[in-house]
Amino acid sequence: MDTYKPFTALPLFLAALVGSVIVWSGINPAFFEVWVAEIIPVALVYLGLVVTHRRFTFSNTAYVMMSMWLLMHSVGAHYTFANVPFEWFNDLVGSDRNHFDRIAHYSIGFYAFPIAEYMVRKNHAKPVVASLFALFSIMSIAAAYEIIEWWYAVLAGGDAGIEFLGSQGDIWDAQKDMLADTLGAITSLVIFGIIKPYSRPHAAQSRTA
């Protein structure tokens, strides 16, 4: 039995924060049709985590990591990723390009942590195999999402298609986005290997309905 209490303080706070940002992002977005396309995956992941919280409670670290992408993607959906106010970082790295989308893609890789945690705590795999599975899962999702972006950009066309694609004139944008996803996954799996959330008393086998 998992000793986690459903909706403990940190997950509840994160759920409220992410929910609030999702609502805010839908208020006068830059391109409504782009916002709809961008917010759908956010809403699906968010609702999935809320609905399944009692069935399987992730570690606090996993919830923090998953919230980063939910928050960043909601912000990107509001402004469009190429137009998020992010000048301080762009100036810091000495680039005219808006790198908010790169950071957001990097945060997608953080989902490797909860994937690996789930696999180990459910006894589906040992930590090393679970980590490899999580890494390859993120890489596959990253490639699939780039195909979806291309498909939507072609169908939508015009400014909406360009804003959703967010390449900002970079012909290697898709490859760089996938690299950012992969680096984020590797980072999160290094953290996973260090803190070993599956080895703690509160990370015992989750309840099953």
C-alpha positions, 0 to 999 in steps of 0.5 A: 500500500502506498503511504502517500495521502491523496492531494497532499500539500505540494501536488495540490499547490501545483495543481492549483497553480497550473490550473490557474495558468491554463485559465490565464493563457486562454484570456485573449491569446495572441492567436486563438487557433494556435492556443487551442492546438497548443493547450490541448496536450496540456489539458490532457496531461493535466486532467490525466494527472488529477484523475489518476492521483488517487490511483497512483501518486508520484513523488513530489520531485516528479510532480515538480518536473511535470509542472514545469512543462505544463506551465511553460507550454501554457505560457507559450500557448498564450503568446505563441512560443516565438513571442513570449517575453524572454529577452533577459535570457536571449540577451544572456546567451547573446542571441537574437532568437527567442529561446523560450521554445528550446527551454520548453522542449528541454522541460518536456524531457523531465517527463522521463523521471515520472515514466521511470518512477512509474515503471520501477514502483509498479515492478515493471522493470529495474531502474536501469531498464526503466530509465532506458525505456523512459529515455527512448519514450521521450525521444519517440514522443519528441519525434512524433510531436515534430511530425504533428507540428509539421502536419498542423502548420501545413493544414493551418497555413498562414500566420497561424501555421507559422506561429505554431511551428515556431521555427523562427527561420531555423531550418534545423529547428525540429532537430534542435527541439528533439535534442533539447527534449533528449537532453532534458530527459537525460538530466531528469534521469540523472536526478532520478538515479541520484535521489532514487524516489522508488527506494524511499518508504513513502514510495511503496507500491501504489494502491490499485483500484 
